[in-house]
């Protein structure tokens, strides 16, 4: 009635030198829940690592604590280069207060959804991104950091700018056209 369980078996030989005998002490521990938790954590880690979106973890001081493959592709830094650095390395110099505002919002336990902004890559180039920042809590529900999921929206921004330009041109043509046209 217990179903499939994972057990850990520990055995130890206990010798009795006076009787010149030994006994084996066996201990069995049910580790099913621990194994299930490990498997769940491994699945979540695989999802994060395989995502094309940049997923960056940071502590409450804004120091990068995790960095996935998507972040490397978007920003150009390897995980080894980025982890331990302030997340402000990704923010252009003309936006000096942005990281502080984000951390203040997260420290209140608030999310920031689909915030459109600009970030800086390792080579110094700028990239338009949509960022969602969420608070990260530990097992005791204490706020310990933030996760930021960023998506490159540069192409979308270029298309929208081209559409605005075309709309303006079309509007100008209609305004200057003869009435009978």
GIWO-V196977 format. One record per residue. N is the residue number from 1. PSI is psi as a letter, one per 30 degrees, with the letter a starting at -180 (NA if undefined). OMEGA is omega as a letter, one per 20 degrees, with the letter a starting at -180 (* if undefined). D_FIRST is the distance of its C-alpha to the first C-alpha in Angstrom with 1 decimal. Layout:
N,PSI,OMEGA,D_FIRST  N,PSI,OMEGA,D_FIRST
This chain:
1,f,r,0.0  2,f,a,3.8  3,a,a,5.6  4,k,a,9.1  5,l,r,10.7  6,k,a,14.4  7,k,r,15.5  8,k,a,19.2  9,k,r,20.5  10,k,r,23.8  11,k,r,25.9  12,k,r,29.3  13,k,r,31.9  14,j,a,33.5  15,k,r,36.8  16,j,a,38.8  17,f,a,42.4  18,e,a,43.8  19,f,a,41.7  20,h,r,41.7  21,l,r,38.0  22,l,r,35.0  23,l,r,31.4  24,k,r,28.6  25,k,r,26.6  26,k,r,23.1  27,k,r,21.3  28,k,a,18.0  29,k,r,17.5  30,j,a,14.7  31,g,a,17.0  32,e,a,14.8  33,e,r,16.6  34,e,r,19.9  35,e,r,19.6  36,e,r,18.8  37,e,r,21.8  38,e,r,24.0  39,e,r,23.3  40,e,r,24.1  41,e,r,27.3  42,e,r,28.3  43,e,r,28.0  44,e,r,30.1  45,e,r,32.6  46,e,r,33.0  47,e,a,33.8  48,e,a,36.3  49,e,a,37.9  50,f,a,38.3  51,k,r,39.8  52,f,r,43.5  53,k,r,44.0  54,k,r,45.0  55,j,a,42.3  56,k,r,43.7  57,k,r,42.2  58,l,r,44.5  59,a,a,44.5  60,f,r,46.4  61,f,r,49.6  62,g,r,49.4  63,k,a,48.7  64,k,a,46.8  65,f,r,43.4  66,l,a,41.9  67,j,a,43.5  68,l,a,42.0  69,e,r,43.7  70,e,r,44.9  71,e,r,46.7  72,e,r,48.4  73,e,a,49.5  74,e,a,50.8  75,f,r,52.5  76,f,r,53.4  77,k,r,52.0  78,l,r,49.5  79,e,a,46.5  80,e,r,48.3  81,e,a,51.5  82,e,a,49.9  83,k,a,47.3  84,f,r,49.0  85,l,r,51.8  86,k,r,52.5  87,f,r,51.3  88,f,r,54.9  89,f,a,55.8  90,f,a,54.7  91,k,r,56.9  92,l,a,60.5  93,f,a,63.2  94,g,r,64.5  95,h,a,61.2  96,f,a,61.2  97,f,a,59.3  98,e,a,56.5  99,e,r,54.0  100,e,r,54.8  101,e,r,54.3  102,e,a,50.9  103,e,r,49.7  104,e,a,51.0  105,e,r,49.1  106,e,a,45.9  107,f,r,46.4  108,g,r,46.4  109,g,a,43.0  110,k,r,44.5  111,l,r,44.0  112,j,a,46.8  113,k,r,46.2  114,h,r,48.2  115,j,a,51.1  116,k,a,53.8  117,a,r,55.7  118,k,r,57.2  119,l,a,55.9  120,k,r,57.6  121,l,r,56.6  122,e,a,57.3  123,g,r,60.5  124,f,r,61.7  125,l,a,61.4  126,l,r,60.0  127,k,r,57.2  128,k,a,56.3  129,l,r,52.7  130,k,a,50.3  131,k,r,48.2  132,k,a,45.2  133,k,a,44.6  134,k,r,41.5  135,k,r,40.7  136,k,a,38.0  137,l,r,36.0  138,a,a,34.0  139,f,r,30.7  140,g,r,32.6  141,g,r,34.3  142,k,r,37.6  143,k,a,39.9  144,f,a,40.3  145,a,a,42.0  146,l,r,42.4  147,k,r,41.4  148,k,r,44.2  149,j,a,43.6  150,k,r,47.0  151,k,r,48.1  152,k,r,51.5  153,g,a,53.5  154,e,a,56.8  155,e,r,57.1  156,e,r,56.4  157,e,r,58.9  158,e,r,61.5  159,e,r,60.9  160,e,r,61.2  161,e,r,64.4  162,e,r,65.8  163,e,r,65.0  164,e,r,66.8  165,e,r,69.8  166,e,r,69.9  167,e,r,69.7  168,e,r,72.5  169,e,r,74.6  170,e,r,74.1  171,e,r,75.0  172,e,r,78.2  173,e,r,79.2  174,e,a,78.7  175,e,a,80.7  176,f,a,83.6  177,l,r,83.7  178,l,a,86.5  179,e,a,85.8  180,f,a,86.1  181,NA,*,83.5
